[in-house]
Amino acid sequence: MLLSPLSLLALCLASASSPVSAITAGSLVDGGNSLISAMMLFVGNEEKVYILDKAEMNAAVINGHPAWGAVWDINSHKTTVMDVPSNVFCASGMHLPNGSYVTFGGNNAVAPGGGLGSQVYPGGGSASWDSTLQDFDGSRSIRILNPCTSADNFASSNCQWFDDSTLLAMQKQRWYSAAEPLGDGTVVIIGGFVLGGYVNRMYPNTDPHTFEFFPAKSGTPQVMQFLIKTSGLNAYAHTFLMPSGKMFLQANTSSMLWDANANVETALPDMPNNVVRVYPASGAVAMLPLTPANNYVPTILFCGGQDMPSYSYGDYRFPYVETWNQPASRDCQRITPEPADGSAPVYVQDDNMIDGRTMGQFIILPDGKLLVVNGGLNGTAGYATSTLVNPDMSTMPWGMSLASGPVLTPAIYDPNAPAGSRWSNAGLQSSTIPRLYHSSAMLLPDASVMIAGSNPNSDVNLTAIFPTTYKIEIFYPPYFNATNRPVPSGVPKTISYGGSSFDITIPSTSYTGSSNDAADATKVVLIRGGFTTHAMNMGQRYLQLNNTYTVNSNGALTLHVAQAPPNPNIFQPGPAFLYVVMNGIPSNGTYVILGNGQIGTQPTSAVSTLPDSIRLATATGGVQASATSSATSSGNGNGTASHSSTPSTGTIVGGVVGGIAIIGILGAIVAVILSRRRRAATPPSSTAYADMAMSTPKAGVLASDDASASLPLHQTDYNHAWNSSSVDFSAPYRDEAAWRGSSAGVSMDSYDPYTRPPMTHAMSDAGPMGRHSYQQSFSSMPETPPAGAAPPAAYGGGGI
C-alpha cells in the first residue's frame, strides 16, 4: 500500500449532535487536541476533518517520524495521525468534483528548525529529503485524498493520502500558490514562490508568475502579467470564478477579471486606501451569499489587512520595520466584478470592522451572516528571527511572530443589515487562545465552527509567547440559542444544474407557532467551506436554492426545492453541505455532491417551474401537533435516493463515482490508473471550453499602486526557512531544483499508485538507511521538456 495503516483510530460513532439545550450560544468550547498544528484543514464528509501541518517536530509520530497529517473525528473529537510523505508547508488546496481533495506544492525538504534537509540538491539551495524529519521535497507535489468514514477501512491505502511526485506533479515549484476551480471542475493553479520567504520582491519577476491546470493540459505554464505587476504581494492571490466563466483576481492593491482559457486580463479598479489583503497582510475575504434575491450575482467582501507603506514589507528575508507596531486595517470594501446592469465595477466602502485585523478569517454561516475569527490587531502574517531594524532574536519582543495583539473575540457581519449596523460581537465569548499565523477555521456539518492552529514559529515551540497550538475550539454561533432545529428528510445525495425539483419534508416538531410563518421564513442553502489555510478558505461559497412550499394539515412542511442554477460557474461541481434554515436556525448539514462527479462539461437542464406555495392558516408546529398525525412523506424530483439529516456512514462519494476512485476523474493523466482501480468510475470525456465574450483586454503593466515590485533584488530564493543568517542571497536565481524524476521517465501506464510501493530514498549522507530508499535521479531531468519532446509523466502528464 502507499502509506502505512493508521493506528488507534476511534471508529465508534458518537451521537450525531449534542442536544441544543446543552449548548450556550456564542460560546467557545474545547474540541480536543489536533496532535499537529492545524495550518490547513478541510471537512471531508459528515464525520471527518482532515488536518495538515508543515514538516516539523510534532510529538505525535507516524511510521517512526513526526506527523504532519491527521484526521479529526467530528463526533468524538478524537484525532489520529496520518502519513504525508512530502512537506506541505504553505501549499494550496481545492476540492474535486467527486468529493476528493487535492493539495498543490509546498516547501522543499527541511530539517528540524526549518533548516535544509540532509540530502541537498546540486547547488546547495534546497533539499530533496531529510533523514530526521523524513520529509520529501513538496514544492511540486500534487497530493490527493479520498475522505473516508467510519464505515471504511482506514488502514486501506484508499483512505490515505496519495503523495508521490514521481507519478503526479506540477510543472513548476509553487509555494503560496492560489487554486480555483473552473465550471468543469478543472483546477487552475496560480503563481506562488519557488521556495520563498516573507515576500517576493524581485523585479523583473523570475519567480513563478505562471499558471497551470489540474488535470494537466498540453503545453508549458503560461505567464500571467498580473502576477508580474503585483510582484511582492501576490502570494495566495484571492480568486473567485464569476458566472461568465472569467475569474476575479485580487493581489497587492490590484484587481482584474481573467479569462483562464484564453489568458486574457482585464484590469479592474485598485483597492482603495492602499490596503493589502493578500498574504502577509492577510485580510479577511469572502464571496457574499449567492441568492435568488441578488440573482446569483457575486459580490466580494474584503476586510482588514495592512496599509503600511510598500517599503515596510521588505524582502524574502524579513520586513524592514517592526511590523508588530503597525496597526492592522479596519477597512472593509465590497466589489461586484460583473454587475448585472453592465455598469463598470467599483469598490464600495462598507462598515469598518469592530477591530482591525490581520489574519482575520471569514466563515460563511448557514443563516447568511459571516463570522470573523482569529488574527491580530497589529502586524502581518509570517515569522522571522530578525527584521531590518532588529538584528537578532534578542530584539524581537514577540519571539518570531510578526504580529501582536491577538483578537480574541469573534465578530459577525450581516451583509443585509443597514449600513452602519452590520458588525456585532454582542454575546460572543472571547477565547483565551491567541490565534495568529497558521491558524484555521471551518464550518462544521452541525453549523458550529471549528477553530484550530496558530504557530508563528519555524518549528514546534511550546514556550514561545505565541506558541505552537494544538488545542481545538468549537464556536457555537447565536442560532444555537434555539430550543429546536429543523430536521429535514428527503434530501437528495446529488444536486444537478437545473432539472426537476425535489421535495424536502420538515416535521412540525421542528418549530412552534404558525406553519405559514415558519414556511415563509424557511430557505434551503448549499455551503462549501472549502480548503482553509493562511486565514483564507479557497473555494468557500454559499448558494441559496429557490423553493416554494406546501403546508400540510399536521403542521409538516413540504419544501419544493429547485436544483442549482444551470450554470456550473456559479457553484462549481463537487462536495457541499445542504442546510435547511428556518427563522435563521439551521438544520444539521447533509453531505451532497453537486454535478456529475466528474471533471468535464457538466450536464445542465432548464430550470424547473416550482409549484405555487400552499398555505394553511389552521396548521401549527410543536410536539403536540405531530403526536396525533404523521408527517407528510416526500419524494425526490430528481429520482435519487433520499436520506435523513443523520450523518451518513457511507463512503464520501456514495453512488456518484463508485466509492473511492480517488483520482478516477482526473482525465488523461490518470486514465490508465483509473482503469486499473478495483472500484473505478467511468472516466470523463474531454470537452472543449465554450468561447466567452470578453471586453477589450488590457495587458497588466507595472503601476504605481504595485510599487513593491520595483525593488531590484537579484537574490535567489533559497530562503527555505524564512530568514536564516546563512542564506546566500547572491547565487543565481533558478527554478530548476534538479527536479526529481526518473531519467527514463515514469510511465503513467505502468503504475497504479494505490498498489505500487511507497516512494523510497537512498541517503547520500553517512549513517544507516532511513525509512526511504529513493532510487531516482535528482539532476537528470530539466525544468521543462526539450522543444518538441513529449513531456515525461513526472511533469503531471504534460503540463497546462
N, C-alpha and C positions, 0 to 999 in steps of 0.2 A: 504494500500500500504506500501511498505517497507520504503519509505522516503517521506517526505512532498514535495508538489509541489514547483517548482522554482518560484521566484517572479520577476516581471518586466523584463522578458526575451524579448529581442528585436527580434521579429520574422520577421521583414521586411528585405528582401534581398537588399543589395546594388549591384552595378554593379559588374560583375564578376571580373574585374580587372581595375586598373587605366590605362589611356592612357599612352603608353610608353613614349611619348614626355613630360609628366608631371613628370617623374621620373629622378633624377640625378643618374647616375651610380656611385657606390662606396659610396653612401650616407647612412646615418642613420637618420630615421625619427620617429616621435612619433607614437607609436602603441596603445596608450591608457593606461588604468590602469588595472592591473591584480587582484586587490582587495585583493588577498592573495599573499604572497611571492612565486614566482614560483620555488619551489625546484624541482619539477618534472613536466613534461608535455609530451603530445603526440598529434599528429594530428589524429583526429578520422575519418574525412572524408573531403570532399571538402569545408566544411563550418565551422567546429568547431575544436578548440584546447582545450583539457582538461588539467587542471592545478591542482596540488596537493601541499600542504604545510604541514609542521609539525603542530601538535596541539599547537596553540599559540594565543596570544591576538590580533588577527587582528580586526580592527574596523568593518569590514564587518560582518554581523550577519546573521545566518540562524537558524530558529527554536529556537530562544532565546539564542543561544550560538555563540561564534566566529566561523567564517567559516574557513575551511582549504581545501575546494574543490571549483572549479569554472570551468566555460566553457566560452571561449573567441570566439566571432564570427569573422571569418577571414575577412568578408566583411565590417561589421560595426565597428569593433574594440571595440565593447561593451562586457563587462564581466558580467556574472551573477553567483552568488554563488550557490554551490551545497552542500548537506549534505553528509558527510562521517562519520560514527559513530566512527571508531577506529583511533588511532594515526598512521599516515602513515610515520612518521619520518624515513627517510633513508630506505625505502622499495626498492625492486627491481620490475621490471615490464616487461611485454612482450605482444606481440600480440598473438591472437589465429587464427586458420585457417579461421574462419568465419568473421573476422574483429573486433571482440570484443577485449578488452584489460583486462589484469589481473595484479594485483599487489600482492606481497608476503611480508608478515611480516611488521616490523616497530618497534616502541618503545612501552613500556608499557604506561599506563595512567599517564599523567603528569598534574601538576597544573601550574598556571601562573608562569613564570620564569624558568620552566623546573623542578621544584621540584616534589616530589612524589604526586600522586593523592590522593584524600581524602579517598578512600576505598583501604586499603593496604592488600596485600596478607599476609597469615601467614608467619612470619619470618621478615616482615618489609622491604624487599629489593625492592619491586616493587608493583605496584598498578593495580587494575582491572578497576578503574573508578575514575573520578574526578568530584566533584559537581560544580565546577566553569566553567572549560572549557567544561565539559560534554563529555569527550573523553574516549572511551574504550581502554583497552589494545589491541594493534595491533600487538604484537610480533609473533602471529601465524596466523594472518588474511590472507585470500585469498579474495580479492575484485575484482569484475568483473563489467565491464561497457560495455554496447552496445551503441556505439556512435549513436546519432540521428541527424537529420537535421531539418530545419525549417518546413518541411512538416509533422513532427511528433508532437505529443503532449508531450511536455517536462514535463508537470505535471504528466504524467503517470509514474508509477514505472518502466516501461520498459526502460525508458530513464535515470534512476537514477543508482547510484552505488548500487550493491548488496554487502553488507558487514555485514555478520552475522556468526561469527566464531563458534556459536553453531551448525551450519549446514555445514559449509565448512571451513576447517582449515588445516594448515600443521601439521605434526607430531612434528616438532621441532620449537622452537622460533628462529627467524632469523632476524637479523638487519645487514644491509650492505651485504646481500647475492647477489650472481650473478644469472642470469637467462638466459638460452639459449635454443631455441627450437631444437628438432631433426627433421629429414626429414619427420616424420609423424605428426608433429605438437605438439607432447608431449613436455612439457617444463621441463627441468632439473633445479632444484633449488639447488644452490651450496653454502655451507659454510654460513658465517655470524656470528655475535656475538649473544649471548643470550640477553644481554641488551646493553652492550657496553660502549664506551667512545672514547678515542683518538686512541690507538692501543691495540690489544690483544697480550700481551707479556707473557702469561702463558705457562710454559712448565713443565711437559708434557701438551699438549693441551687438555683441558677439555671443551672448548667452542665448539660450533657446528663445527665439522670437517667432517661433513657428507653431503650427498646429498639425495634428494628425487625427485620424479616425480610428475608432474601435467598434466593430471589426475593421481591419485594415482595408484600405483601398490601394490601388496600384499607384506607383509614383513615390516621390520623396516628400517629406513635410514641406508645406508651403509657408512662405513668410507672411506674417500679419503686420502690416505697417503700424497698426495701433499699438502693438507691443514695443516697437521701437520708439514711437512717440512718447509713450508713458514710462519708458525705461527708468528704473529706480524705484517706482512704486506701482508695480503691476503683478506682484505675487498674489496668487489666489484671486484673480480678477473676478468681479461679480458678473455672472452670466445668467440670462433668462431668455428662454425661447419665447418668441412672440407668435400670435395667431397666424401671421403671414408666413411663418417659417423662417423669418430672419431672427437674429439673435441680438438682444441688447447686451452690451458690454460696458462696464464702468471700471476704470482703474485710474490711479493718480487723481487728477481732477478732471479727467476727460471722459466722454461718453460717446457711444456710437451704436448704430444699427449695422449688422453684418450679415451678409449672405454667405453662409459657410460653404455652400456647394460651388458658388461662382467666385468666392473670395473677393467680394466687393464690399467696401466700407463706406458708410455714410455718416459723417460727423454729426453729433447732436450737441446741444449746449454744454458748457462746462459746469462742473459742480460749483454752486455758489459758495461764497465766503472762504474759498481756498481750503475747504475741509476735505481731508483724505479719508476714505472709508476702507480701502483695502489694507491687507497686512503691510507693515506692522501697526499702522494707525488703527485698523480693525474696528470699524463702526458696525453697528447692528443693522442688517439689511435683510429685507424680505419682500416678496410679492404679496400685495394685499389680496384678500379673498376674491376669487372669481365667482360671480353670482349672476343669476338671471337679471337682477336689478341693474347691474353695470354692463350687461350684455357681454360678459366674459372678456372685457377689455382690461388688460393688465396695467396696474399701477405699482411702481416700485417705491418702497419707503426706505430712506437712509437716515439713520440717527446716530449721533455720536461720532467717534473717531478722533482725529487730531487735525489741528490747523496750524501747527508750528511751522516755521519757515523751512523751505526746502533744504537749506544748508544743514539744518539740525539733524536730519536723518543720517548723515554721514555716509558710510560705505559698507562693504561686505563685513568689515571687522567689527564696527561698533558705531553708535551715534556720536555726533560731535558735541552734544550737550547733555546735561543731566536730565534725561527725559522724565524722570520721576518727579521733577519740579514743574513739568509742563502740564497745566490743566487740560483734561480731555474736553472735547466739544459737547455742548448740549444741543447743537443744531440738528433739526430734522428737515428733510426735504422730500417731496414727492415728485415723481415724473411719470407720465403716461407716454411711453415711447411711440405708440401708434394710436393717436386719438381717433375716436370713432367718427368725428366730424371732418377729418382730414387736415385739421389745423397743425401748425408746427409744434412739436413737443417743447415743453418748457418745464423747468424746475419750479415748484411752488413751495413757498415756505410753509412749514407745518408747525404745530406746537412744539416748543422745546421740551426736551426730556426733563424729568424732575432733577436728576443728577447727570452731570457729564459722565460719559463712559467711554473708555477704550476697552475693547474686547467684550462689550456687551453683546448678547445673543438673543435674537428674536425666535420665539417658538409660537407658531400659529395654533391657537386653541380651537376646539370644535365650535365654540359659540361665535367664532369670527373675530375675536379680540386677539391681540398679540401680547404675549408675555415677554418681558426682557429680564434676563438674569445674568449674573456673573459680571466680571470686569472691574476696572479700577477708575478712580477719579482722576488720576494723573498718569502720564507716560504713554508707553506703547507696549505692544507685544514684543516677544523676544527676550533673550537673556544675553549677558556679556560678563566678562571678568574685568572690563575697563571701558572707558569712553575716551574721547579725545582729551577731555579735561580731568579724567580720573585715571591715573597711571596704573593702578593695580587694585586688587580686591579690597585692600585695607581702606580704600577711599570710597568704596561702594556702600552706601548706607543701608541698602535693602538686599544685600547679597548680590546675586546675579540678576535679580529681577530689574527690568527696565520700567516697571510700573509700580505705583504705590497707591495707598488709599483704597483698599478693596471696597466695592459697593456691595453691601451685604443684604440689602432689601430689594426683592423683586419689584417690578412695576408693571402695570398693564395699560396698554394703549387701545383705545376704542376708535377704529377708523371711521365709524359712523356718528360719533358724538359731535356736537357743535364745536367749531374751532375755539380753542381756549379752554376746553374741558376734556381733552382726550386722554390725558395721563392721570393715573391714580395709583397709589400704593396703600390706600386705606385698608386696614385689616389684614395686611400681608406680613407674615412673620419674617424677621431678619435671621439670616444664617449666622453661625459663628465660624464658618469655614471660609477663608479667603479663596476666591476662585479667579485666578489671574491667567497667566499664559498656560496654554494647553488644558483649559477647562472645556467642558462639553455639556450639552443638554439635549433632551429629546422627548417629544410627546410619546407617552405610552398608550397601549390599547385601551386602558381604563380611563383615559383622558387626564391622568396625572402626568407630571413631568419629572423625568429622571435628570438629576444634576450630578455631575461627576468630574473628576480630574482636577488639575492645577499642578503644574510642575515647571516653574521658571528656573530650572537648573539643568546643567549639562548632563547630569546623571542623577540617580536617586540620592536625595539629600533630605533626611528626616529631621535635621536640626536647623535648617535654614529659617530665616524669618518667614519666608513663604515657602514651606516645604513641599516635597513630593506628597501628593494627597491620594489616598486610596478609598476614602470614605465616600459612599454614595448617599445622596439625599433624594427624597421624593417630595416634590412640591404639589400640594393639592389646591388648585385654583378655587376661587369663590363659589363656583357652581357646586362644589361638594357640600354646601350647606343644605342641599335639598334632602328631604326626607325619603324620597324615592326617585328613581330614574327610569327613563324609557327602557323597555325590554322588547326590542323588535324581534320578529320572526319572519322568515321568508326572504331573508337577504340572499341574493344570488352569489355564487362563487366568482363569477366573472361579470364585468361591465363592458359593454360594447360601445362603439362610437356610432350613435344613432341606433335605430331599430325599435323593436317592440318594447313597450314599457313593462315594468314588473310591479308586483304588489308586495308591500310590507305591512304586517299587522302589528299594531300596538295595543296590548290589552288595557282594559280600563283601570287595572291596578297600577299602571304607570303614572297616573296623575289623579288629581282631585278637582272637583268643580265641573264647570260646563264642558261638555265634549266638543261643542263648536269652538269655544275659545281655545281649547287645547289644540285642536286640529289647525286652527288659524295660525297658531304660534309654533308649528312644527316644520322643520326642514330636514332634508337629507343631504349630507355632505361627504365628500371624499377628501381625505387628508393623506398626503405623503410627507412624512417627516424628513426624509432624505438621508444623506450621509453627512455627519457633522464632524468638523474639525476646525480649529482656529476661529471659534466664535461665528461660524457660518454653517448653514445647513444646505449643502448642494442638493438641488432637486426638490426642495420643500415647496409644496403647493397645496392650495385649498380650493376645492371646486364644489359649489352647491348645485345639486341636481334639481331640475324642475319637478314639482309634484302637485297633484291635487289630492282629494281625499273623499272617503265616504264614512260618515259617522253611523255606526251600527246601533241598533236598539239596546244592546247590552253595554254600551259605552265604549266598546272596542273601536279603534280607528283603523281603517284600511287606507294606506297611503298608495296612491298610484304614481309611480316614480318613473321619470324619463331616464333613458340611458344618457351617457355623456354626450356632449355636443359632437356632431360628426366631423370634428377637426382634431386630429391627434396632436397638433401643435399646442392646443390649449392645455392639455394634461397628457403628457407623453405616456406611452404604454408601459405597464409594469405594475408593481405592487402598490397598494394603498389600503387604508382602513376606512370603512363606511360607518359613519355615526348618524344616528337619528337624534336631533336636538329639539327638545320641546321646552318652550319658555326659557331658553338659554341653558337648559340642563341636558347634557349629552348622555346617550347610552354608552355602554362599552362598544369599542370599535370592533367591527368584523372584518377580517382579512379578505381582500378581494384582489383579483388581477384585472387590470384594465387593458383591453385589447386582446389580441390572439396569442400572446405569449411568445411571439417570435419577432426577430429583427426583420424588418421589411415593411413595405407599404401596408398600412393597417386597413382592414376592411371597414368601410363606412356605409351607413344606410341613412335614409331620410329620417328626420325627426318624427317620432310618432305623435299623434294627436291624443292628448290625455283626456279622459272623460271629465265632465264637469264635476266640481265638488258637490257633494250631497250632505246637507246639514240636517240635524235633528235636534230640535230645541229641548226635548224632554230627556235626552241622554246626558248622563254624568259619569264621571270617573270615580274610582275609590274601591276599596276592598269589598264593601257590601254589594256594590253593583255587579262585581264579577262573580260573587259567590252563588248567584242564582241563575247565571247563564254563562255559557262558554263563549270564548272569543271567536269571532268570525275567522274562518280559515282563509288563507290567501294563496294564490298561485303565483307563478313566475312567468311574466310575459315573454321572457327570452328562452323559456324551456329548460333552464338549468336547475339543478337540484338546489333546494333551499336548506338553510340550517339556522339554528338559533344563535344568539349572541354569546353563548358559552364558548370559551376558547376551543378551537379545533385541535385535535391531537393528530391530525393527518399531516402529510408532508406539505411543505410550503407551496409547491406548485400544483398540488392537487391533480385534477384531471387536465390541466391546461397544457402541460408539456410532458406528461407521462412520468411524474415523480421527480427524480433527482438528476435529470440530464443537465448538469450544471452549465456546461458550455455547449449544449446541444442547439443553441440558437445563434451561434457565432459565425454563421455564414461560411465562406470559403476557407477561412484559416483553420477551421476545425471540422470541416465536413466529414473527413475520413474518421477523425476521432469519434464524431457523433455516431457514425455507422457501427463503430465497434462497441459502443456502450450497451450494456445489457438492457437498460430501460430507456433507450434513446427516443427522442421525439423526432418528428419529421422536420428536416432542415428547411429553412425558408428559402424561397427563390429570390434571387437578387432582382431588385426593381429600380429602375432609373428614377431619380428625383424629378418631381414636377418643376417646370420652369416657374420662376417667381417674378412678378412685376417689381421693378426696382427704380427708385428715383435716381436722378443723375448722381453717380458716385463722386465722392471727393476723397482722394487719397489722403491718408493721415500724414501730417507734417509736424515737425518739431515746433511746438507752440510755447509761448511764454508761461502758460499755466503748468507746463510739464518741465520746468527748468531743471528739475533734478536729473534729467537725462544728460545734462551738459558737462558733468564732471568728468574730465578725461583721465580716468584711472586705467592704467594698462596692466592691471594685475590679472593673474589667473584667479580662478575662484576655488582654489584648493582649500579654502577655509571650511573644512567639513565639520568642524566643531565650534562654529560660530567665531570665536576670536581667541586664537592661541598665539602667544607671543612669538612662537617659532614659525608661523606661517610665512611662506615665501610669496611675496607679492610682486616679484619681478620676473618670475618664469613666464614663458609664453602661454597665452591662453589657448585652450583646446577643448574640444568636445569629442574626444576620441576614446579616452579611458581604456584603451586597449581592450576593446569590447569582448565580453565573454561570448563564447560560442565555439562550436566545433569547426576546425579548419576544413573539415569535409562537408560541413553543413548538416544540420539535424533535419531529417525528413519528417514533416508532419504526418506523412502517410505511414510512417513506421512505428509510431508510438501512440499508445493510449495513456495519457498522463495519470490516469487513475489506476493503472496496473504496472507501470514501469517503476523501477526503484527510485528512491529519493535522489536529489542532487547530491553529489559527493565532491570532496575537496581534498586534494593532495597537498599537505602542508609543506611549504618550502622552507619554513624556519625550523630550527633544531627542535628536537623533542619528539615525544610519541605522537602517533597519528591521532588526530581529532576525530570527532564523530563523522566528519565528511571526508570524502576521497574524490575530489573533483578532478577529473582527468581531461578536462577541456583545455584548449589553448586560450590564453588571455590576451594574446597580442597578434594573432594571425588574421583577425577579421577587421577590415576597415570600417570607418564610421558609416559609410553608405556604400552600396554595391557599385562596382565599376560601371561606367556608362554602357548601357546596352545589356548588362548582365542581369540574369534573374536574381532577385533578392533571395538570400538564404532564409530558411524558415525561422532562424533565430531572430529575425527582424520582426516577427509577428505576422509573417505571411505576406510581406511585401509593402508595408508602409501605408501611407494615407490612401 
